[in-house]
Amino acid sequence: MNGLLYDHSTAVVIGLMSRAAQPNDEATRLLGRRLPVSWVSGSLRRRAVLLGTVAAMSKLAPALAEAVRAHYQVDVRSAKPLPGGYDVWAESWRLESDDRGPLVLRADRSVSPQTATWISDVTRRAAESGAPCCLPLRGVDGAVAFSTGGATVTVRPFVEGRGLDRDNPAEVRAAGATLGLLHGAVAGAPSDRPEPSPWDARFWSGDHDPPTLRDAQLDAWHEAFTHGGDGAFAHRVIHGDFWADNIVWSAGRVAAVIDWSEARVDVLARELAWATWEFGHDETSRELDIDRARTFLAGYRAVRGPWEPGLADVFIPLMRVALRMNARYSLADPGDAEYNTALQRAFLRLRHQPAAPLLNM
């Protein structure tokens, strides 16, 4: 990695990543820039964090600290790595400053300054509508991001708190309410993000799917849905990665929704279906828990999150499409076999799950 950003060897982490799943070649063409050394599944990233290797490789280089000082006029006293995310593309640090308080510096190789600016506009509109979002700082030139060492750099306020507890019904309901606020807040986006995310579905084909993930009927349905069938549903900006670790909980409330790097214009029903799985499944069995899911959806409806006619017809199929995509990310990782097998079992079970018990309230 470029020495401007990272002040330590990456050999150990690269060894962990060596068996990660690979995307198709379209990613290279559409993103228009060189891809990182490898693409990594969630479990590989998780093990790297647990081993401390991500934190070890992420000491903030003096050159980057100085670039941040110059661009944002921030007096950086210290920088501490923030491990724990699953994003192989980005690294984050907590900065301590005398004049701005604690901040988060993010160096992201998956977005351009143009895309970072688009994301900033999304979060600004969401915050203006009352959604709990952190607005990035603007530099001396008025820009929210700058590029250096092959990465796009942004800085935002640090929000004290912890990740949301999926086992606490009150917090799960609050997560649903927060998603409802976001879906209402970011209506009317003029255009989609300038460039696709590396995790976009178009880059992860089903060519290597095992038999348990193959479903010709679902494929045909989704093809029809994405080529006209989704016209009956609202297309707006979605967060794109709405799950517990991207929600900061503090003082009995949602303090912030963070990491908007996967934001894009899409069908709201798609994100609602996947978020219901995220907050509604049992982490041990990987089975959908109807009570958990209804708690999440009750929060969404309580703030009048968009609840569209025909939702029952697409809810479970969209959930299964997203579940299969998440399974594809880790198919090539032998160390992730148990987790991936559980996702495959869930994908099969959901084929026979009716939407009515979830949606009829």
N, C-alpha and C positions, 0 to 999 in steps of 0.2 A: 504494500500500500504506500501511497505517497507520503514521504516523511514530513510534509508540511502539516498533515493532519494527525498522523499516528507516530508515536515516539518509541514504539516497541516492536519486536519481531512478531509476526503473525503465524509462524510455522506450526505451533501447536493447534491453533484454531483451524488452519487450512487442513491439517490432518484429520480433524473431526469432521470437516465439511466434505471430504473427498468423495463420499458415497452419496451425496445429496442428489435429489432428482434434478433432471435437466429440462429446461423449457425447449420449445421448438425454435427454429432459426428466425421466425418472424419477429421475435422479441428484439433481436439485434437490429433488424432492418427498420422496424418502426420506432424504436427508441433512438436510433441514430447515434449511438455511442457505444463504446466497448463495454461489455458486461463484466461484472466482477469475476474473481477467480472461479467461484462456483455458486450454485444456487443451493440454499440450505433449507431443510425442513424445520418445522417448529421444534421437534424433539432434539435435533442436533444443536440448535441455538440454545435450547433449554439446558442441555448438558454442558455446553461451553460456559454458560453463565454459572452453573453450579460448581464447575471446576475452577472458576475464578479467571479463566483465560481471557474472557472478553474484557473484564475490568483491567487485567494486566496489559492487554494490548492497547488500551484506550487512554493512556496518559496523554493529556492535552499537550500538544507540541507548542513551544513558546511562539513560533511563527504564527500559528492560528490564533493564539491568545492576543497577540499584537494586532493581527488583522481585525479581530472583533473590537478591540479598543478603538482602532482608527475609524472603523465603519460606523459603530454605534455610539462612540464617545462614552464608553463604559469603562470605569476603573475596575478592572478585574483583579481581585486580591488573591483568589484561589479557584481551583477547578477540581471537581470530583466526578469521576465516571459514574454514570447512572446505568448499571446493568439491569437486566431483567426482561427487556423486550425480546420479541421474536424476529425483529426486522434486521435481516443480514445486511441490508443496504445502508443502514444509518447507525451512527453513534451519537450519544448524548452525554452532556456533562452538566452538572450543577455548578454555576458560577456564583461566587460571593463577591458583591460589589459594595462600595461605600455609598454610592449615590443612587443606585436603582434597587437595592435589596437583592434577594436571591433570584437568580435567573436560570433558564435552561438554554443551553447552546445545542443545536442539532446540526450535524453535518451529514447530509443525505445525498448519496450517489444515484438515487432513483428518480430524482426530480430536477428539473431545470429551474433557474430563477423565474422564468415565466410561469411555470406551473406553481411554484411556491407563492407567487403573487396572486394567482387565481385562487389558491387555497386560502390565502389571507383574506381575500375579498369575501369568500364564503363564510369564514368564521366571524368576520366583522358583521355581516348581515345577520348571522345567527345571534351574535351577542346583542346587537341592537334590538332584536326581537325578544330578548329576555332569556335566551338559552345560555347555560353556563359554559362559556368558552374563554380561552386565553388569546388575546390579540398579540401578534408579534410586534416587536419594536421596529421602528423605522430608523434607517441610517441617516447620516448627515445629508445624503443625496435624496432622501425621501423614499428610498427603496426598502422593502422589507427583507430582502435577501441579496446575497452576493455569492459569487462563485470563486472558489479557490481550491487548488489541489485536487481537482476532479470532483468536488462535491459542492452542493448548494448549502449555504450556511444561513440559518435563521436563529433568532434569539427571542424568547418570550419569558414572561414572569413565571417563576416557580410557584406551584400551588401546594401547600402543605396538606397532607392527608395520606390515605391508603387506598388500595384498590377496593372496589366494591365487593361485598361478601355475597356470593351467589346462594349461600345457605340461609341467608336472612331474608324472610319474605318481605319485610318492609323495604329493604334495600333493592330487592328484585322489582317490587312495584315501582319504586322511585326510578329505577333504570327504564322501565317501560314508559313512565311519564316523561322522562328526559328525551327518549327517542321521539315520542309524540310531539314534544316542543320543537325538536330539531326539524322534524319533517314539516311542521307548519312554518318554521322560521325561515327556511332557506328556499321558499317557493319563488318561482319566477326567475331562475338563473338564465342569463341571456345565452350562454354557450357552455359546452362541456369543457373539461380540463384540456389544456393545450396538448398534452402527451399522455398516453396510457400508462398505467402502473405496470411494473414488471410482473405483478401477480394477477394481471387481467386474464380472464378465462381464455381469451384468444390465444394466449401463449402456452396453454396447457391442454393439449389435445388428449383424447381418450385412446390413442393408438396402443398404449401399453396397459390399458385397464385389464385387471383380472376378470374372470367370468362373473364374480359377485358384483362388480361395478358396471357390468354391461346390461343395458336395458333399452332395447330398440324402441319400445313404446314411449318411454320417457324422452328419448332422443328426438323422436318424431314430434312429440308434443312441444318440446322446447324449441325446436326449429320453427314450428308454426307460430309459437308464442313470440319469439324474437323477430319474426318477419311479418308482423301485422297484428298478431293476436294480443299483443301488449298495448295496443292502441286504446283500449278501454280503460287503462290504468294510468294514473298520474306519473309523469316523468319529472323528477326534480333532483336536486342535489341530495345525495346520501353520504353519510359518514364513511361507509365502506369497510369499517373494521370495529364495529360497535360491540364490545365485549367488556367483561369486568375489569380487566387490567388497563383499559383506556378510559375508565371512569374514576375520578378522584373523589373519595368520600371523606367528608370532614364535618365535625360538629353536627352530626345527624342529618346531613343533606348531601346532595351531589354538588361538589364545589366546582368541578370542571370536567369537560369531555376533552380529552387530549388525543394527539396523534391522528391528524386528519390526512395523512399521506395517501390513503386509499380513496379519498373523496372523489366523486364523479357524478355525472348525471345518469340516473338509472330509474328503473321502476321502483317506487316506494315499497310496493308489496314484496319485492325481492328482499330488501333489507329487513322488513318487518318479519318475514318468514324465517330468515336466517337468525335474526336476533332472538326470536322466540325459541329456536333450538338452543342457541348459546346460553340463554338464561333458564331454559325450561328442561334441560336434560340432566340426568343424574350423572355426576362425574365418574363414579365408579363403574356403573353398569353400562353407561352410554345409551341408556334408554330414555325416551321422552317421558317426562313426568307431567301428567296432565295438570295437576294442581299447581306446580311451579309455572308451567306455561301460561295458565289462566291468570295467575297472579301478575305476571309480566304484562300480559295483554290488558288486564284490568287497569293497570297504571297508564298504558298507552291511550285507552279509551277515555279515561277520566279527564285528560287534558284535551280531549277532542282531536287526538291524532287521526289523520285521514283513514277512514274506514269505508272502503269502496264496495259498491255492488259487484258481485262476482268474485269476491275475495276467497270464498270457500272453494271455488273451483280451481284456484291456482296455488293455494297456500301450501299444501303438502308437496305438490310437484316442485315448486320453487325451493322449498326446504331441502328436498332430496338432491336437486341439482347443485345447490351450494355445498351440501354434505359430501357429495362425490368429488367436487372440486378440491375441498380440503383434504380428502383422502389422497388425491393425486399428488399433492405437494410432498408427501412422505413415502410414496410407493417404493422408491429406490433405496430407502434406508433400512438395512437389516436390523439396526438397533431400535427402529420404530415399529417393528412388526406387530407387537401386541396392541399398541395404540391404533395402528392402521386397521388391523383386523376388527377391532371394536367399531371403528367407523364404518367398515364394510357391512358388519352385521346390522348396525343401525340403519344404514341405507336400505337394506333388504326389508327390515321390519316396517319401516315407514311406508313402504308400498301399500300396506294394508291399513294404514292409519287414517280414519276418517277425520275430516276437518271440523265437523260439527261440535264434538266435545270441547274443542279449543275455542271456537269462535262464537258459539251460542251463549250469550251472557244475558 
